[in-house]
Amino acid sequence: VCFHCREPGHGVADCPAVLESQEMGTGICYRCGSTEHDISKCKAKIDPAVGAFPYAKCFICGEMGHLSRSCPDNPKGLYAEGGGCKLCGSVEHFRRDCPEKQNAGEMRGS
């Protein structure tokens, strides 16, 4: 399910609605604003005063500074069809990225 238009069959990168809009803020690093790399390759430090994604434009509300997964107007976060992380219930990350995953692994090993 596309996180922009919420239609099945494509992702944000291939969304016709995003491609029509030049102001969606795609193609830049959400942390430093560079067009030379994306967030996965950014080496800039997070400034707590502006947050982790100051150059991100939310696909849900259109505001700058956060991603759609943490938008207050998007109660479903990453789970467009409902649900949440199986470990902690958060809608802001998948189970594989859960901060409690490490703790759960430690408890199983004991």
Backbone torsions as a table, in degrees:
resi	resn	phi	psi	omega
1	VAL	NA	130.1	-179.8
2	CYS	-69.1	132.4	-179.9
3	PHE	-75.0	-14.3	179.0
4	HIS	-87.4	-60.5	-175.0
5	CYS	-97.7	-7.5	179.3
6	ARG	65.5	20.2	176.6
7	GLU	-95.3	146.1	178.8
8	PRO	-78.3	162.1	171.8
9	GLY	101.8	-8.8	178.0
10	HIS	-157.7	165.8	177.2
11	GLY	-105.4	178.5	-179.3
12	VAL	-57.8	-39.9	-177.9
13	ALA	-61.4	-27.1	-178.4
14	ASP	-110.1	10.2	-175.2
15	CYS	-71.0	125.0	178.4
16	PRO	-62.5	-32.1	179.9
17	ALA	-67.8	-36.2	178.3
18	VAL	-72.2	-41.8	-178.5
19	LEU	-62.4	-30.2	178.3
20	GLU	-72.3	-27.1	-175.9
21	SER	-99.9	118.9	178.5
22	GLN	-83.1	-8.1	-174.2
23	GLU	-103.3	16.9	-175.8
24	MET	-79.9	-10.9	176.8
25	GLY	81.4	22.4	177.4
26	THR	-88.4	159.0	178.9
27	GLY	86.7	10.1	177.6
28	ILE	-128.1	162.1	173.6
29	CYS	-77.2	124.8	-177.8
30	TYR	-70.7	-16.0	-179.2
31	ARG	-90.9	-44.6	-174.9
32	CYS	-116.6	-9.2	177.9
33	GLY	86.6	2.8	-178.7
34	SER	-69.4	145.9	173.0
35	THR	-98.0	1.6	-177.7
36	GLU	-86.9	-18.8	179.8
37	HIS	-152.2	170.5	175.9
38	ASP	-108.0	-179.7	-173.8
39	ILE	-59.2	-31.6	-177.8
40	SER	-67.6	-21.4	-179.6
41	LYS	-110.4	6.1	-177.1
42	CYS	-74.9	134.7	179.3
43	LYS	-107.2	2.2	179.5
44	ALA	-68.5	145.2	178.9
45	LYS	-79.4	149.4	178.3
46	ILE	-76.7	127.2	176.2
47	ASP	-92.5	111.1	-178.0
48	PRO	-57.8	-24.7	-179.0
49	ALA	-69.8	-30.2	-178.4
50	VAL	-111.2	-9.7	178.9
51	GLY	93.1	177.5	-175.3
52	ALA	-76.6	-24.7	-174.0
53	PHE	-131.3	61.6	-175.8
54	PRO	-65.3	-22.2	-179.0
55	TYR	-101.5	5.9	178.9
56	ALA	-82.1	142.1	174.7
57	LYS	-114.0	119.0	-176.0
58	CYS	-63.7	132.0	178.6
59	PHE	-73.6	-17.4	-177.2
60	ILE	-87.3	-57.1	-174.8
61	CYS	-102.8	-13.4	179.2
62	GLY	82.6	0.8	-179.9
63	GLU	-81.0	153.8	177.2
64	MET	-88.4	151.9	171.2
65	GLY	106.8	-5.5	176.5
66	HIS	-152.2	161.8	177.9
67	LEU	-94.0	161.4	-177.5
68	SER	-59.9	-29.4	-179.0
69	ARG	-65.1	-24.1	179.6
70	SER	-113.7	18.1	179.9
71	CYS	-74.0	132.4	177.4
72	PRO	-64.7	-20.2	177.8
73	ASP	-87.3	3.5	-178.1
74	ASN	-126.0	80.5	-176.6
75	PRO	-65.9	-15.9	-179.5
76	LYS	-90.5	-10.4	177.7
77	GLY	52.9	-127.8	-179.9
78	LEU	-75.0	-10.3	-174.5
79	TYR	-104.6	79.9	-175.6
80	ALA	-57.7	-29.8	-178.9
81	GLU	-99.5	13.9	179.5
82	GLY	96.8	170.0	179.8
83	GLY	100.4	-164.5	-178.9
84	GLY	-177.4	-177.1	178.4
85	CYS	-57.1	132.2	-178.5
86	LYS	-69.8	-18.7	-179.4
87	LEU	-90.4	-43.9	-174.7
88	CYS	-123.9	-10.1	178.3
89	GLY	88.3	-4.0	-179.1
90	SER	-65.4	147.4	175.0
91	VAL	-100.6	6.3	-176.7
92	GLU	-96.4	-3.5	176.6
93	HIS	-155.2	162.1	174.8
94	PHE	-88.3	164.6	-178.2
95	ARG	-54.8	-41.6	-178.0
96	ARG	-62.5	-22.3	-179.4
97	ASP	-105.1	8.7	-174.7
98	CYS	-66.6	130.9	177.0
99	PRO	-66.3	-19.7	179.0
100	GLU	-85.8	-5.8	-179.4
101	LYS	-60.3	-42.6	179.4
102	GLN	-62.3	-44.0	179.1
103	ASN	-63.7	-39.7	179.3
104	ALA	-65.5	-38.9	178.7
105	GLY	-65.1	-37.6	179.0
106	GLU	-66.9	-36.8	-179.1
107	MET	-70.2	-36.6	179.0
108	ARG	-66.9	-35.4	-177.5
109	GLY	-73.2	-15.5	-176.2
110	SER	-80.3	NA	NA
